[in-house]
């Protein structure tokens, strides 16, 4: 690589002048003990850190940042670490999805307003990966993703348990009377026993895989366990590469191409990835100017076998995935069978995706299965349309019960989450295994924030009968660690006047995954009359960020971004502050 920048670095507009402004920018930075020679024109590489003790998935990021700094310095760059809103899934209420866009705004403005030539994005917990990529994409500067990595395998009674997935499983067993309270709570300490993100193929691991499949991270970034020394090696190498990217002018728009997103969609099917990826990839694509539609998930993902046998769809956890070869092994297996749509897509190390993985080893055919022995023959996300979801809904077939993918049943309706909680425990509730559970008013505007409540727990009386799955439909999301025959992201949502709002107890609903159909069995006239008769929804919070969110959030099929944030605004240097 040449040490000569191909174009003038952004940071010279701050530190490269001999006037009053240059004096001020350098002088104030020098109060940190920075010597003159650090301002000699070397690339300034920002480290965008989502560290927080309230985001336990990312609580080890101070150490990761130190290794990134080593790499930046080693490559002749000037590292500058800065905090951004830490959008933690595990503690934030009502949902971290509410503040994903807020975090992206923080990232975008921090990058544009500061002397940064390239940025290393420290991501991990679910929403931090899309939020940081969204913000960086809107600036279109050189950027590289470093994920915090998954936790070690959870342990309970001498067996492995998966983050999140174990919660849903154990809670259902508790409600069914199969385990007692002591056994339920005994899993707490064993489930989360190291630093890192969820150790299943939940949303955090999915989005880490998406970042790698998109070409925005170095190979193996997605799967190296958080506490593995190789995670810190990758962090250092990423810091080094960020300096080179600044010199080369390798911006995100050269990597986040249409081809990159098509690769990611195919990979999501192969890994049994989270339905949340549908929303997040759309939002990232919208920031960089790529027109990604729901139908792309059908066109590209359909027919792709799920090769990765990980919870919640399968058996294993992220540790095993890494030891089996990680995402490079999956990419190689897809590529060797002509299932990688665009092997020549550029990645952050300057090589093509295929060049990075063509010799990647695979060590365990149980964890990363051969094409002729998939976990599921067709793992592509199902996109469903019909009079109940005119703008689309999604279902993850690898986590569903095959027999329920074609189903017609009687609706049992819950008007909101509180109504569900009160009604589901009623032993007199008129519901059986053939019914379709419908949850309303949990979408982007309705919750607000579109919480992960779509995988409604089944009625205790049915759980005691041994029923483990039912068709469930909502305008909510589902945790990537969850499972079941669950239709999600119904658009438009109930709170935005969508047909879901009109569903009543006793209506019949037809689900046809093969045909991509979700149908409410009433006439068009009846549906229109019901929607006209609906009472106006209360305004909710009168001000603050939630008001901004409800007024400007787009629907699920559009990525739930804010209408005013879609698009790339670039990284033109703003006016001086003095």
Secondary structure, DSSP 8 states (H G I E B T S, - for coil): --SS-SS--TTHHHHS--SHHHHHHHHHHHTT---GGGGSS--EEEEEE---TTSGGGTTHHHHHHHHHHHHHHTT-EEEEEE-----TTT-SS-THHHHHHHHHHHHHHHHHS--SEEEEEE-SHHHHHHHHHHHHHHT-EEEEEE--B---EEETTEEE-TTHHHHHHHHHHHTTSS-HHHHHTHHHHHS-SSSB-SSSSHHHHHHHHHHHTT-S-TTTTTS-TTSHHHHHHHHHHHHHHHHHHHHT--GGGTS-HHHHHHHHHHHHHHT--THHHHHHHHHHHHHT----HHHHHHHHTT--B-B-BTTTSSB-HHHHHHTTHHHHHHHHHHHTT--TTTT-B-TTSSBHHHHHTT-----TTTB--GGG-SBS--S-EEEEETTEEEEEEE-GGGS-GGGSEEEEEEEEESSHHHHHHHHT-TT----TT-EEEE-S-SHHHHTS--S--S----HHHHTTT----EEEESS---TT--SSEEB--SS-GGGT-GGGG--TT-EEEEETTTTEEEESS-HHHHHHHHHH---------SHHHHHHHHHB--GGGTT-BTTT-S-----------
